[in-house]
């Protein structure tokens, strides 16, 4: 096909369509998989917004463009995007590229089906249940329910909705009129989706009672008990506690056994947000961090994070066996969930969720698990812990690096103290000056393209770096590079 020929001609021309897609796949393999995972390449090629708009030619026109132009657009999109598979991308709680999970994503996207009925997604309906069964078993449940959600925030929101419905089933029909003032409880270190979920569900952010956390970021069960009593005294009805296994910044694990005792005493739904830390359940060495999780009523777990299953792969797991998901969310759409089908209609799982169309998120995890086995995934988790410990020990040896605290997970939080601030911790403007260091270094590393690390303030603490050790391709050399690069970037500060 001539380069100048518009892509409109691909309609009804399978040979040309195949040739085009092969060209696209070659670009993806070269630019994303080969270069994107190569430590000698840039993590990103930073451009200011106005310049990037021009480079990408974002305008949508009346006339179609040539195949050559479309392929150039694909190259540009990849060139100016952040390579989250890069071994120096430490910015988020997800990173890396698992080839088997990527293969699953390619198959899923190619089949372009929706996970709502056995009729249209027979393989994936059966596969999703098998994968969810495996995840539930790791939590410690021999039965239960679950569903893959579009992100951990939605998993947390589902848990709030299910707990509310279980307590007040009339709210499905009557809405907020059926409810007394409700109260839910979580720690001040929780993910922001808990408050967002309360707002979205009409509970209001005031219904979220923030429980104190200790110096390591763990919820204090005694304060949870106090907050529940206070809420009752104020006329509110407690209904849920959301504990966290792997907080976003500090990587803290709440004491689940003690929290479960409080929930059991007061008859409250216990949800565990293990979006980040849930994959630790695969490790015999480290799963003690989630001791007591089997007592939860619901668990959110994101294999797209520590396991590198690829975005998005977020499971909501339930201990419930009463079909609560379907009772809470179902609307029995007669055009989709016909009850007189020729197969078992219990396999039509789409009425369990708020969505209608739902992408397939189980294949990437299933295929990766098939290839790696539970043993391989366990090694992946243990390796992340080992590299985080290596980084901590190396960091302690170097002047100018200071830990925020000893980590128990793979979040390594630290300050880089530049030469001009060393030995001046007692000065009145020390904290203010230190807080400016991380943003400057972040800008320098991003503009250079050498690496990406997140930073943030935390309570009274000045901006510090949160290094996330998650990419399965990481080595000790990458940890050394991180420290060397920060020293080089900050030598003049």
Secondary structure, DSSP 8 states (H G I E B T S, - for coil): --TTSBGGGGTT-HHHHHHHHHHHHHHHIIIIIISTT-TTS-S-----HHHHHHHHT----SS--BHHHHHHHHHHHHHTS--TTSTTEESSS-----HHHHHHHHHHHHHT--TT-TTT-HHHHHHHHHHHHHHHHHHT-SS-EEEEESSHHHHHHHHHHHHHHHH-TTHHHHGGGG---EEEEEETTS-THHHHHHHHTTS-GGGEEEE-B-TTS-B-HHHHHHHHHHHHHTT-EEEEEEEEBS-TTT--B--HHHHHHHHHHHT-EEEEEETTTGGGGG-TTTGGGGTTGGG-SEEEEETTSTT---S--EEEEE---S-HHHHHH----TTTS-TT-SS-GGG-GGGGSS-SS----SHHHHHHHHHHHHHHHHHHHHHHHHHHHHHHHHHHHSTTEEESS--SSSEEEEEE--GGGTT-TTSTTHHHHHHHHHHHHHHHHHHHTS-EEEEEEETTEEEEEEEE---TT--HHHHHHHHHHHHHHTTT-
